Amino acid sequence: MRSCRDITALVSQGLDKQLSLGERLAIGVHVMMCPRCRNFQSQTQFIRKAAHRYTEQLQNSLDKKS
């Protein structure tokens, strides 16, 4: 089994690139057993969604001013 350090690195890498099936499975198995890594993955996804929504709203407000 991979370490928590490896899993958090994979979760972070998954934000920027498509992970392999093996990497995604390693994350899935690990987060089922590790609440800290599950929490990290959840928080990372939340931050990503919040940042995406913020940039969409910012772009919409800029488009309205044009």
C-alpha positions as CSV (number, residue, x, y, z in Angstrom):
1,M,0.0,0.0,0.0
2,R,1.2,3.5,-0.8
3,S,2.0,6.0,1.9
4,C,-0.1,9.0,2.8
5,R,2.6,11.2,1.3
6,D,2.3,9.3,-2.0
7,I,-1.5,9.5,-2.1
8,T,-1.6,13.2,-1.3
9,A,0.9,13.8,-4.1
10,L,-1.2,11.8,-6.5
11,V,-4.4,13.7,-5.5
12,S,-2.6,16.9,-6.2
13,Q,-1.2,15.7,-9.5
14,G,-4.7,14.6,-10.5
15,L,-5.8,18.3,-10.4
16,D,-3.4,19.0,-13.3
17,K,-3.4,15.8,-15.4
18,Q,-5.3,12.6,-16.0
19,L,-4.0,9.9,-13.7
20,S,-3.6,6.3,-14.8
21,L,-6.1,3.7,-13.8
22,G,-3.5,2.2,-11.4
23,E,-3.0,5.6,-9.7
24,R,-6.8,6.2,-9.5
25,L,-7.3,2.8,-8.0
26,A,-4.4,3.4,-5.5
27,I,-6.1,6.6,-4.3
28,G,-9.5,4.9,-4.1
29,V,-8.3,2.0,-2.0
30,H,-6.2,4.2,0.2
31,V,-8.9,6.8,0.9
32,M,-11.4,4.0,1.9
33,M,-9.1,3.2,4.7
34,C,-7.5,6.5,5.6
35,P,-9.7,9.3,6.9
36,R,-7.0,11.9,6.8
37,C,-6.3,11.3,3.1
38,R,-10.1,11.1,2.4
39,N,-10.4,14.5,4.1
40,F,-7.5,15.9,2.0
41,Q,-9.1,14.7,-1.2
42,S,-12.4,16.2,-0.2
43,Q,-10.9,19.5,0.7
44,T,-8.8,19.6,-2.5
45,Q,-11.9,19.0,-4.6
46,F,-13.9,21.6,-2.7
47,I,-11.1,24.3,-3.2
48,R,-10.9,23.4,-6.9
49,K,-14.7,23.8,-7.4
50,A,-14.7,27.0,-5.4
51,A,-11.9,28.5,-7.4
52,H,-13.6,27.5,-10.7
53,R,-16.9,29.1,-9.6
54,Y,-15.1,32.2,-8.6
55,T,-13.3,32.6,-11.9
56,E,-16.7,32.0,-13.7
57,Q,-18.4,34.7,-11.7
58,L,-15.5,37.1,-12.3
59,Q,-15.6,36.4,-16.0
60,N,-19.4,36.9,-16.1
61,S,-19.1,40.2,-14.3
62,L,-16.4,41.4,-16.7
63,D,-18.5,40.3,-19.7
64,K,-21.5,42.3,-18.4
65,K,-19.3,45.4,-18.2
66,S,-18.2,45.1,-21.8
